[in-house]
Amino acid sequence: MSSTLLEVTRASHEEVERLERVIVKDLQNEPASNKDRLFQSHRVRNMIDTITSTTHKLIEIYGDNDNARKDEIAALGGQTATGVNNVFSAFYDRLKEIREYHRKHPVARVVDANDDYEALLKEEPQIEFSGEEAFGRYLDMHELYHQYINSKFGEPIEYSAYLDIFPEAEKIPRKKKMTRQYREYMENLLEYLLYFFQRTEPLQDVDRIFSKVTTEFEENWAAGKVRGWENEHQENGHAPAQHTALDLDYYSTVEELMEVGPERLKEALAALGLKTGGTLQQRAERLFLTKHTPLEKLDKKHFAKGARGSEKNGVASAPQEDESSKEIALMEAKMKKLCDLLEDTIARTKDNVVKKQALTYEEIEAEREEEETQEDTESEDEEQQIYNPLKLPMGWDGKPIPYWLYKLHGLGQEFKCEICGNYSYWGRRAFERHFKEWRHQHGMRCLGIPNTKNFNEITSIEEAKELWKKIQQRQGVNKWRPDLEEEYEDKEGNIYNKKTYTDLQRQGLI
């Protein structure tokens, strides 16, 4: 049975064909929810991996490097080591192996193919998602966000703003990108996005995607067209060092070298990795030392911090810097590609973060429970194709509402709110209700205006600002003014306000 090499080969071919049929049958079923779609994709991915490993095993068997397959085929024909055919002996040996196998496995039975298919199709693979990721609907980048705002290349911004700018690596100054802190941040960012993409899109060929990105990157890098790294390989090459260095053969004294000027001396010192500070004469003397003394024999005090041993004539460290720059730029290119593939998820994450800022903890928990209940309901009910040519809104029963009800509520009337980012509301009822919802509240908060009843029906940003100014002015008029409204009484019973009373008292009239 399975102890023979030919039986292993036959069983492997059968396993490959069986898994291929299961994959076809699984992909014919349309998933009812996002959760079912993920389960289906991971089931197919696991079966594809099994087919791949089994196929590699078959290739090794057919390679027959140890001639085991050849010897077994020869033994089937009764061919022994001495070359004598003994068919009966081979038959009885094989019969003995079969009986021995069934003796060791007495409960072995044939499995019905249909039952096996159903078991595989109902399998729910274990997929690890954090609570914030909500089973692949949102990104959870809080650790990367804290790493960004606590770094020298980052800035103190809100989490929602970070979700907008983290793909835009070209806006970070190139000097800050060459730090170990930025390299670690980019590695962690790329690792998380890749891991999230593999969990949510397991059927995508990541190696092929990155291979294409690398090919395009190499072409752009050679042409100096990588965004944020234009002509980086030339700037880190030999040409800039030769351009900024001075040929000291034309200068015989320090005084002649001083005539070059402080800025030119500073550039020449920087090209050699020497200190650039000090007076004009100190700079000239420091540079003039290199005319007759090699850099490696100069005193350490003349070199800038970290420069000695890493630069020789300003060009020795250029290949290492260029290679490091190229690695970081390639990571940025891969990160941008993943951001393009996850564009909808990033936008959905940002909307969710902004929405949660306007909700209480109880409201967030209630909404999460409602989403989970809705997903379970969707997965239990079979989706049916609903005929809806007028594209009417769906009712509570999942069917289009009657057309007369659609006209009664004015759902064909569109209301746009500039404060909500030109978001459209259909129907008068939805428009009036949105003034108390999170989107409008967030827009008013961004304008620095309290969302009170005074601003109902106002959708223009300019109108809201003008009304807020009028309210502030009106509040200034009605404000308590003690100098004019606080009253004082003299000995004769005359009533004065505080300002008049104080002036008369200073003049000695009271």
TAQUI-V967872 format. One record per run of one state. SS is the DSSP state (2 for helix, 1 for strand, 0 for the rest). FROM is the first residue (numbers start at 1). LEN is the number of residues. If there is no record, write none. Layout:
ss=<SS;SS>
from=<FROM;FROM>
len=<LEN;LEN>
This chain:
ss=<0;2;0;2;0;2;0;1;0;1;0;2;0;2;0;2;0;2;0;2;0;2;0;2;0;2;0;2;0;2;0;2;0;2;0;2;0;1;0;2;0;2;0;2;1;0;2;0;2;0;2;0;1;0;1;0;2;0;1;0;1;0;2;0;2;0;2;0;2;0;2;0;1;0;1;2;0>
from=<1;5;28;34;64;68;77;79;80;85;86;87;105;113;122;142;150;159;166;169;172;174;178;180;201;206;224;232;236;238;245;248;251;254;259;262;273;274;275;280;293;295;298;300;303;304;318;342;343;358;361;381;394;395;400;401;403;409;414;418;423;427;428;437;438;448;453;456;461;478;482;486;487;490;495;498;507>
len=<4;23;6;30;4;9;2;1;5;1;1;18;8;9;20;8;9;7;3;3;2;4;2;21;5;18;8;4;2;7;3;3;3;5;3;11;1;1;5;13;2;3;2;3;1;14;24;1;15;3;20;13;1;5;1;2;6;5;4;5;4;1;9;1;10;5;3;5;17;4;4;1;3;5;3;9;4>
